[in-house]
Amino acid sequence: MYYFLSHLSCLDICISSVTVPQILVNFLHQQQTISYNECMAQMFFLISFMGAEGGLLAICKPLHYSRLINTKVCTILAVATWIWGFLDSALLTALNTRLEFCGVNQIHHIFCDLPPLMKIACNDAHINEVADHISGLFMGVGPLLVIIFSYVFILSSILKIRSTTGKHKAFSTCASHLTVVFIYYGNALLNYQRPRAGYSLATGTLVSIMFCVITPMLNPIVYSLRNKEVKEALKKAVESWGPPGHCHSRS
C-alpha cells in the first residue's frame, strides 16, 4: 500500500510542479505569456502524469491481493502506469504539433492543455479531437469502470459479513481510496467536460486550480489520516495549539 502511495504522492507533486510555477511567474510579472516549446512541454508532462495517476487509482481483483501481490508485481504495475501515461501523452502531443496557429494566439486557460489549444488552431483539428476522445475513454473512463466493477465485488463481499464491526472495518478500509477517486475524477470531469454555455473564464480558472493544486494537496492528507501514528501526532499537535495554562507564582 505504501509503495503505491509513494507513487501517488510523486505524481501529485509532478502535476502541481508542471503548472503552478509558470502560473506564479505570470502572476508576479503581470505578463501572461509562454513560448510554444514550453507550452508543448507543459502539455506533454501534464497529460502524462494525469494519465498515470488515473491508472494508478484503478484496482483489479481486490479480494485476491494477499495471493497475487508481491514486490515484483508491484514494480511491474507501477512502471506500467507511468509508461501508460507517457505513451498516451506522446501520441496526443505529436498530433498537436500539426496544428497551425495564426493571429492572436491567446489561450483562454491558465496553463497549456489540448482542448484550449485546439480551439485557437487555424487548421482542421478534427483528428486531434477524435484522438482526444479516444484517449479519454482509455485513460479516464477505462480505469473508472475497472474501479466501479471492483467495488461491486467488494460491496457484495462486505454485505456477506455478519458482524457489524467487520462491516464497519471493511468500509473504513475502502474510504480513503474512494475519497481520492471521487476527488480526482470529479475535478477531472469538471475540468474537461465543462458546459459551453454559462461557464465563465473565472469559473474555469477556479476549477483548474482545484484540479492542479487542491486535489494533489488533499490526496496525502486523506491517506495520512488512515494512519494511526499520523492521527496521534495530529491530535497532539491540536492539543498543543490550545490555550496556554495559567502561571502560578510563589508568595
Secondary structure by P-SEA (a helix, b strand, c coil): caaaaaaaaaaaaaaaaacaaaaaaaaaaccccccaaaaaaaaaaaaaaaaaaaaaacccccccccccccaaaaaaaaaaaaaaaaaaaaaaaaaaaaccccccccccccccccaaaaaaccccaaaaaaaaaaaaaaacaaaaaaaaaaaaaaaaaaaacccaaaaaaaaaaaaaaaaaaaaaaaaaaaacccccccccaaaaaaaaaaaacccccaaaaaaaaacaaaaaaaaaaaaaacccccccccc
